[in-house]
Amino acid sequence: MTPQDNSTTGLQCRLNQVLVLTLFIGHQCSTAFATMLEQFSLKTE
């Protein structure tokens, strides 16, 4: 295993972590947004 391969694997690992984190935060935000919309629509009725 050459140093180049090692750095590429590390980069892919980092990208995977960022992707998972982005998806997780996006999911949290959309869930909170949906809850907010729900409460807002309940208030306006």
N, CA, C and O atoms as a DFTB+ gen file, in Angstrom:
180 C
 N C O
     1  1       0.848      -1.197       0.000
     2  2       0.000       0.000       0.000
     3  2       0.884       1.248       0.000
     4  3       1.665       1.460       0.927
     5  1       0.760       2.053      -1.019
     6  2       1.596       3.246      -1.132
     7  2       0.976       4.400      -0.358
     8  3      -0.225       4.385      -0.089
     9  1       1.777       5.403       0.004
    10  2       1.237       6.574       0.721
    11  2       0.100       7.239      -0.048
    12  3      -0.837       7.766       0.550
    13  1       0.188       7.211      -1.389
    14  2      -0.862       7.834      -2.208
    15  2      -2.210       7.144      -1.958
    16  3      -3.229       7.806      -1.760
    17  1      -2.199       5.812      -1.971
    18  2      -3.436       5.063      -1.719
    19  2      -4.002       5.413      -0.341
    20  3      -5.211       5.568      -0.166
    21  1      -3.102       5.530       0.620
    22  2      -3.505       5.817       1.991
    23  2      -4.207       7.170       2.075
    24  3      -5.235       7.296       2.740
    25  1      -3.661       8.170       1.410
    26  2      -4.261       9.510       1.468
    27  2      -5.605       9.529       0.742
    28  3      -6.528      10.234       1.150
    29  1      -5.709       8.750      -0.338
    30  2      -6.975       8.683      -1.069
    31  2      -8.054       8.047      -0.206
    32  3      -9.193       8.511      -0.181
    33  1      -7.690       6.984       0.499
    34  2      -8.647       6.308       1.382
    35  2      -9.071       7.249       2.502
    36  3     -10.246       7.290       2.867
    37  1      -8.134       7.996       3.041
    38  2      -8.440       8.952       4.101
    39  2      -9.389      10.024       3.608
    40  3     -10.294      10.450       4.325
    41  1      -9.171      10.456       2.371
    42  2     -10.028      11.489       1.783
    43  2     -11.445      10.958       1.599
    44  3     -12.418      11.647       1.902
    45  1     -11.552       9.730       1.101
    46  2     -12.874       9.133       0.905
    47  2     -13.589       8.975       2.235
    48  3     -14.796       9.200       2.329
    49  1     -12.847       8.588       3.260
    50  2     -13.425       8.426       4.595
    51  2     -13.951       9.770       5.090
    52  3     -15.043       9.855       5.652
    53  1     -13.163      10.814       4.873
    54  2     -13.555      12.160       5.289
    55  2     -14.814      12.602       4.548
    56  3     -15.732      13.165       5.144
    57  1     -14.845      12.340       3.242
    58  2     -16.008      12.713       2.440
    59  2     -17.248      11.977       2.910
    60  3     -18.337      12.548       2.958
    61  1     -17.079      10.703       3.259
    62  2     -18.215       9.920       3.753
    63  2     -18.748      10.512       5.051
    64  3     -19.960      10.599       5.248
    65  1     -17.838      10.921       5.939
    66  2     -18.253      11.515       7.216
    67  2     -19.024      12.803       6.975
    68  3     -20.060      13.045       7.595
    69  1     -18.512      13.624       6.072
    70  2     -19.172      14.899       5.750
    71  2     -20.557      14.641       5.160
    72  3     -21.524      15.330       5.486
    73  1     -20.633      13.632       4.281
    74  2     -21.909      13.316       3.640
    75  2     -22.938      12.861       4.669
    76  3     -24.085      13.306       4.649
    77  1     -22.522      11.975       5.564
    78  2     -23.428      11.476       6.608
    79  2     -23.877      12.623       7.506
    80  3     -25.052      12.723       7.861
    81  1     -22.932      13.486       7.868
    82  2     -23.241      14.622       8.735
    83  2     -24.232      15.563       8.046
    84  3     -25.178      16.045       8.669
    85  1     -24.006      15.819       6.756
    86  2     -24.897      16.692       5.987
    87  2     -26.302      16.115       5.922
    88  3     -27.288      16.825       6.117
    89  1     -26.382      14.815       5.646
    90  2     -27.687      14.162       5.567
    91  2     -28.400      14.214       6.908
    92  3     -29.605      14.455       6.975
    93  1     -27.634      13.981       7.988
    94  2     -28.217      13.983       9.325
    95  2     -28.760      15.361       9.683
    96  3     -29.883      15.491      10.170
    97  1     -27.943      16.395       9.434
    98  2     -28.370      17.769       9.736
    99  2     -29.570      18.153       8.866
   100  3     -30.510      18.791       9.340
   101  1     -29.529      17.759       7.596
   102  2     -30.635      18.057       6.693
   103  2     -31.924      17.409       7.176
   104  3     -32.997      18.008       7.109
   105  1     -31.804      16.175       7.663
   106  2     -32.975      15.461       8.165
   107  2     -33.531      16.159       9.404
   108  3     -34.743      16.327       9.539
   109  1     -32.632      16.564      10.308
   110  2     -33.042      17.262      11.525
   111  2     -33.758      18.562      11.177
   112  3     -34.794      18.886      11.758
   113  1     -33.196      19.302      10.224
   114  2     -33.776      20.589       9.825
   115  2     -35.151      20.399       9.201
   116  3     -36.088      21.132       9.518
   117  1     -35.272      19.410       8.310
   118  2     -36.561      19.206       7.646
   119  2     -37.613      18.732       8.637
   120  3     -38.789      19.075       8.508
   121  1     -37.197      17.947       9.625
   122  2     -38.140      17.480      10.645
   123  2     -38.623      18.662      11.486
   124  3     -39.814      18.793      11.767
   125  1     -37.691      19.508      11.878
   126  2     -38.052      20.684      12.670
   127  2     -38.940      21.621      11.860
   128  3     -39.889      22.202      12.388
   129  1     -38.627      21.763      10.578
   130  2     -39.408      22.639       9.700
   131  2     -40.830      22.109       9.543
   132  3     -41.794      22.875       9.566
   133  1     -40.950      20.795       9.384
   134  2     -42.267      20.175       9.238
   135  2     -43.094      20.371      10.507
   136  3     -44.290      20.654      10.441
   137  1     -42.452      20.219      11.648
   138  2     -43.145      20.406      12.927
   139  2     -43.618      21.852      13.068
   140  3     -44.728      22.114      13.530
   141  1     -42.753      22.785      12.661
   142  2     -43.084      24.198      12.740
   143  2     -44.291      24.512      11.842
   144  3     -45.210      25.226      12.244
   145  1     -44.269      23.965      10.625
   146  2     -45.386      24.190       9.699
   147  2     -46.677      23.616      10.254
   148  3     -47.744      24.219      10.132
   149  1     -46.568      22.444      10.865
   150  2     -47.745      21.792      11.438
   151  2     -48.365      22.671      12.518
   152  3     -49.575      22.892      12.536
   153  1     -47.519      23.168      13.417
   154  2     -48.013      24.008      14.514
   155  2     -48.609      25.300      13.958
   156  3     -49.626      25.786      14.452
   157  1     -47.971      25.849      12.931
   158  2     -48.460      27.093      12.336
   159  2     -49.836      26.883      11.714
   160  3     -50.730      27.712      11.883
   161  1     -50.005      25.776      10.996
   162  2     -51.294      25.517      10.343
   163  2     -52.383      25.244      11.381
   164  3     -53.554      25.546      11.150
   165  1     -51.995      24.672      12.523
   166  2     -52.972      24.429      13.585
   167  2     -53.439      25.752      14.182
   168  3     -54.613      25.914      14.514
   169  1     -52.509      26.693      14.314
   170  2     -52.841      27.993      14.902
   171  2     -53.772      28.792      13.993
   172  3     -54.671      29.483      14.473
   173  1     -53.557      28.697      12.687
   174  2     -54.331      29.530      11.762
   175  2     -55.740      29.006      11.535
   176  3     -56.596      29.741      11.042
   177  1     -55.996      27.764      11.882
   178  2     -57.350      27.223      11.675
   179  2     -58.353      27.824      12.642
   180  3     -59.533      27.477      12.602
